[in-house]
Amino acid sequence: MAFKRTLTKNVGTALTTVHAFIGPVSDTVIGLRVTNTGAVAIKVSACVTNGGIDYYLVGGPTPTADVPVGGSIVIINGDIDKVVMEAGDVLRVASSLASSCDVIASVLAQ
């Protein structure tokens, strides 16, 4: 087991991969923070994609979770919840505005 993190800069309106399964058995996402880096409030969505199907953690095909200017949203908080990822899983995030947020994912790879 090893702790890993992924940093993704300037996420925009298209679902963007912020973590792909490392394996070999499973990955446990223990933290997912999205920070608004723009000058206006944004909305975000996050999902796990497997086999071309999106399973939303927050929001939906249209981002709905509010993130104020200079603020952030914690979508996965390891103290409260975790998401187990398996082979073929990809964690993705999108914003309502182009190049408007940064994402940090913290993962325990097993």
C-alpha positions as CSV (number, residue, x, y, z in Angstrom):
1,M,0.0,0.0,0.0
2,A,1.1,3.5,-0.8
3,F,-0.3,7.0,-0.5
4,K,-0.4,8.9,-3.8
5,R,-1.7,12.2,-5.0
6,T,-2.6,13.7,-8.3
7,L,-2.6,17.4,-9.2
8,T,-4.7,18.7,-12.1
9,K,-4.5,22.3,-13.1
10,N,-7.0,24.4,-15.1
11,V,-9.9,22.0,-15.3
12,G,-12.6,23.3,-17.6
13,T,-16.0,22.4,-19.0
14,A,-15.1,18.9,-20.3
15,L,-14.9,16.0,-17.9
16,T,-11.2,15.8,-17.1
17,T,-9.4,12.8,-15.7
18,V,-8.0,13.6,-12.3
19,H,-7.1,10.1,-11.3
20,A,-6.9,6.8,-13.1
21,F,-6.8,3.4,-11.4
22,I,-3.3,2.5,-10.3
23,G,-3.9,-1.0,-8.8
24,P,-3.0,-3.8,-8.8
25,V,-6.0,-4.6,-6.6
26,S,-7.9,-1.4,-5.8
27,D,-7.4,2.3,-5.1
28,T,-9.2,4.1,-2.3
29,V,-9.8,7.8,-3.0
30,I,-9.5,9.4,0.5
31,G,-9.7,13.0,-0.6
32,L,-10.9,15.1,-3.5
33,R,-10.7,18.9,-3.4
34,V,-11.7,21.3,-6.2
35,T,-10.5,24.9,-5.9
36,N,-11.9,27.8,-7.9
37,T,-9.0,29.7,-9.4
38,G,-11.1,32.1,-11.5
39,A,-12.6,35.5,-10.9
40,V,-16.3,34.4,-10.8
41,A,-18.2,31.7,-8.9
42,I,-18.3,28.3,-10.7
43,K,-20.2,25.0,-10.4
44,V,-18.5,21.7,-10.6
45,S,-19.3,18.0,-11.0
46,A,-17.3,14.9,-10.3
47,C,-17.8,11.3,-11.4
48,V,-16.2,7.8,-11.6
49,T,-16.3,6.6,-15.2
50,N,-16.2,2.9,-16.0
51,G,-17.0,1.3,-19.3
52,G,-18.1,4.6,-20.8
53,I,-20.7,5.2,-18.0
54,D,-20.4,8.1,-15.6
55,Y,-21.4,7.6,-12.0
56,Y,-21.7,11.0,-10.4
57,L,-20.5,11.8,-6.9
58,V,-21.7,15.4,-7.2
59,G,-23.5,17.3,-9.9
60,G,-24.4,15.6,-13.1
61,P,-23.8,16.1,-16.8
62,T,-24.3,19.8,-16.1
63,P,-22.1,20.9,-13.1
64,T,-24.3,21.9,-10.1
65,A,-22.0,22.1,-7.0
66,D,-21.3,25.7,-6.2
67,V,-17.7,26.9,-5.6
68,P,-17.3,30.6,-4.7
69,V,-14.5,32.8,-5.9
70,G,-11.3,31.9,-4.1
71,G,-13.1,28.9,-2.4
72,S,-13.0,25.2,-2.7
73,I,-15.3,22.2,-2.2
74,V,-14.3,18.9,-0.7
75,I,-16.1,16.2,-2.6
76,I,-14.5,13.2,-0.9
77,N,-13.5,13.6,2.7
78,G,-11.6,10.6,4.1
79,D,-13.0,11.2,7.6
80,I,-16.5,10.8,6.3
81,D,-16.5,8.8,3.1
82,K,-14.1,7.1,0.6
83,V,-14.5,5.8,-2.9
84,V,-13.0,2.5,-3.9
85,M,-11.8,2.3,-7.5
86,E,-11.1,-0.9,-9.4
87,A,-9.7,-1.8,-12.8
88,G,-11.1,0.5,-15.6
89,D,-12.2,3.2,-13.2
90,V,-11.3,6.9,-13.9
91,L,-12.1,9.8,-11.6
92,R,-13.1,12.9,-13.5
93,V,-14.1,16.5,-12.8
94,A,-15.7,19.3,-14.8
95,S,-16.5,23.0,-14.2
96,S,-19.1,25.3,-15.6
97,L,-16.3,27.6,-16.9
98,A,-13.2,27.0,-19.0
99,S,-9.8,26.7,-17.1
100,S,-11.4,27.7,-13.8
101,C,-10.4,25.1,-11.2
102,D,-7.5,23.0,-9.8
103,V,-8.1,19.6,-8.4
104,I,-6.2,17.5,-5.8
105,A,-7.0,13.8,-5.4
106,S,-5.5,11.8,-2.5
107,V,-5.4,8.0,-3.0
108,L,-4.3,4.9,-1.1
109,A,-3.2,2.4,-3.8
110,Q,-3.3,-1.3,-2.8
